[in-house]
Amino acid sequence: MVGIDDVLDDLRAESADLDGLVAGLTDAGWATPTPAAGWTIAHQIGHLHWTDRASSAALTDPETYAAVAQAAGADLTAAVEAGAQAGAALPPAQLLADWR
């Protein structure tokens, strides 16, 4: 059986691998399109940052998570899209630091 420590170790390793791929990108590199229609690398990292924050709040801060859930309302896809867009609008160095 896989335990929570195993899952967290995998998540840390995957995050470190991804960090290694994006850390050296130029600003133009962050604007590279990805297979997700309309999303750049910056959108993808913005998406991860948004979901990481929401997941963390769900585990540690019920009030914050309730606000996130209420803001998402019935359209979670739109909320996630908005989070990705907000991340992509940041300067790449700030987005990377925030995600980290």
GUKEVEX-476638 format. One record per residue: x, y, z of N, C-alpha, C in turn. Coordinates in steps of 0.001 Angstrom, whole numbers, plus 500000, padded with zeros to 6 digits. Layout:
REM GUKEVEX-476638
     n.u     n.v     n.w    ca.u    ca.v    ca.w     c.u     c.v     c.w
       X       Y       Z       X       Y       Z       X       Y       Z
...
REM end
This chain:
REM GUKEVEX-476638
     n.u     n.v     n.w    ca.u    ca.v    ca.w     c.u     c.v     c.w
  500849  498817  500000  500000  500000  500000  500890  501241  500000
  500492  502207  499208  501232  503463  499109  500766  504381  500226
  501732  504908  500952  501418  505823  502043  501550  507270  501616
  501084  508145  502469  501125  509581  502172  502556  510070  501974
  503502  509515  502718  504898  509932  502550  505401  509602  501148
  504980  508459  500616  505371  508087  499258  504784  509060  498236
  503540  509410  498426  502882  510345  497517  503570  511710  497577
  503865  512180  498786  504530  513477  498928  505933  513454  498345
  506653  512344  498527  507982  512219  497918  507887  512302  496394
  506896  511625  495816  506712  511678  494367  506375  513095  493909
  505515  513755  494651  505137  515125  494297  506339  516057  494352
  507154  515901  495390  508378  516732  495488  509314  516464  494317
  509477  515200  493957  510373  514843  492848  509837  515397  491520
  508537  515264  491293  507947  515790  490064  508077  517311  490003
  507864  517969  491126  507996  519423  491169  509428  519843  490892
  510380  519120  491452  511794  519435  491216  512152  519239  489745
  511635  518178  489130  511887  517944  487702  511314  519085  486863
  510085  519473  487168  509455  520556  486419  510198  521865  486642
  510598  522120  487873  511360  523331  488166  512623  523368  487320
  513282  522233  487187  514490  522167  486380  514238  522490  484913
  513043  522184  484439  512702  522467  483047  512369  523935  482807
  511768  524604  483783  511311  525975  483549  512214  527042  484147
  513051  526691  485089  513845  527696  485804  514737  528530  484878
  515238  527942  483839  516151  528654  482956  515495  529293  481748
  514173  529265  481681  513492  529840  480524  513636  531361  480484
  513729  531875  479284  513665  533324  479089  512194  533740  479188
  511955  535035  479235  510570  535506  479240  509826  534968  478020
  510477  534959  476872  509847  534438  475659  509553  532948  475795
  510420  532232  476483  510209  530804  476700  508949  530522  477504
  508645  531390  478451  507430  531222  479261  506176  531378  478417
  506292  532042  477279  505155  532257  476389  504996  531138  475360
  505795  530095  475468  505714  528971  474545  504370  528265  474688
  503668  528053  473574  502394  527328  473647  502612  525885  474112
  501599  525347  474772  501616  523945  475219  500474  523210  474517
  500406  521892  474661  499304  521151  474027  497912  521566  474516
  497816  522189  475681  496523  522681  476160  496163  523925  475348
  495100  523850  474612  494719  524929  473693  494646  526279  474402
  495420  527233  473888  495416  528588  474415  496302  528803  475630
  496941  527759  476111  497782  527871  477306  499257  527831  476931
  500005  528702  477611  501459  528732  477495  502061  528011  478701
  503372  527944  478715  504047  527388  479891  503663  528187  481129
  503568  529500  480997  503179  530334  482145  501784  529968  482642
  500858  529694  481741  499518  529268  482159  499588  527950  482935
  500406  527043  482461  500515  525737  483125  501048  525887  484548
  502079  526709  484706  502631  526923  486047  501645  527712  486901
  500960  528678  486305  499916  529402  487031  498819  528457  487500
  498446  527522  486653  497446  526510  487014  497923  525665  488189
  499159  525202  488112  499704  524397  489216  499747  525199  490512
  500134  526451  490409  500196  527300  491595  498803  527456  492206
  497802  527705  491365  496431  527871  491862  495947  526596  492534
  496151  525455  491878  495660  524201  492457  496444  523818  493701
  497737  524115  493731  498525  523848  494945  497985  524655  496125
  497705  525929  495886  497165  526782  496957  495798  526291  497417
  494938  525934  496466  493603  525454  496822  493691  524139  497594
  494562  523243  497163  494728  521955  497849  495279  522150  499250
  496250  523024  499373  496833  523298  500682  495786  523885  501624
  494990  524806  501110  493936  525398  501940  492920  524348  502365
  492603  523430  501473  491644  522376  501817  492141  521535  502983
  493450  521377  503068  494038  520552  504127  494326  521313  505411
  494569  522621  505299  495083  523344  506470  494287  524569  506890
  493433  525085  506015  492764  526353  506290  491332  526307  505767
  490428  525701  506532  489057  525526  506051  488364  526823  505629
  488630  527930  506307  487986  529191  505944  488438  529680  504572
  489746  529606  504337  490262  530013  503033  489735  529097  501945
  489723  527796  502235  489223  526854  501231  487741  527095  500939
  486962  527397  501963  485544  527684  501757  485376  528889  500837
  486229  529888  501004  486174  531072  500137  486546  530709  498700
  487557  529863  498543  487961  529412  497204  486817  528639  496560
  486223  527725  497313  485124  526911  496788  483916  527778  496437
  483621  528744  497284  482492  529626  497012  482760  530468  495771
  483983  530964  495639  484334  531771  494466  484253  530944  493185
  484621  529672  493291  484554  528788  492124  483103  528518  491740
  482229  528519  492741  480811  528302  492482  480562  527010  491738
  479695  527074  490794  479317  525891  490032  480239  525662  488841
  481170  526564  488598  482027  526443  487418  483495  526381  487812
  483902  525222  488293  485293  525032  488716  486253  525229  487547
  485858  524803  486369  486728  524966  485203  487049  526438  484969
  486051  527295  485076  486287  528733  484886  487190  529280  485976
  487037  528796  487199  487882  529260  488300  489331  528847  488078
  489538  527617  487646  490902  527145  487381  491500  527917  486211
  490696  528150  485199  491156  528932  484038  491563  530336  484471
  490765  530950  485327  491084  532290  485821  492378  532273  486633
  492583  531230  487427  493827  531106  488186  495031  530974  487275
  494884  530180  486219  495974  530021  485254  496261  531340  484556
  495206  532053  484188  495376  533345  483505  496049  534361  484422
  495643  534379  485692  496261  535310  486645  497749  535003  486799
  498094  533737  486864  499506  533363  486958  500280  533759  485717
  499685  533522  484551  500358  533841  483293  500568  535340  483117
  499758  536147  483792  499882  537602  483686  501039  538150  484515
  501567  537347  485410  502683  537795  486255  503987  537772  485474
  504965  538575  485885  506301  538421  485307  506793  537001  485598
  507456  536361  484649  507862  534971  484850  508649  534716  486142
  509548  535610  486493  510333  535397  487722  509437  535369  488954
  508424  536237  488966  507503  536255  490096  506636  534997  490126
  506135  534589  488950  505326  533380  488871  506122  532179  489365
  507355  532056  488930  508186  530936  489364  508405  530979  490869
  508712  532147  491404  508926  532268  492851  507641  531943  493625
  506509  532432  493143  505235  532152  493810  504934  530659  493787
  505116  530026  492641  504854  528578  492515  505776  527781  493440
  507033  528172  493465  507981  527452  494329  507545  527547  495778
REM end
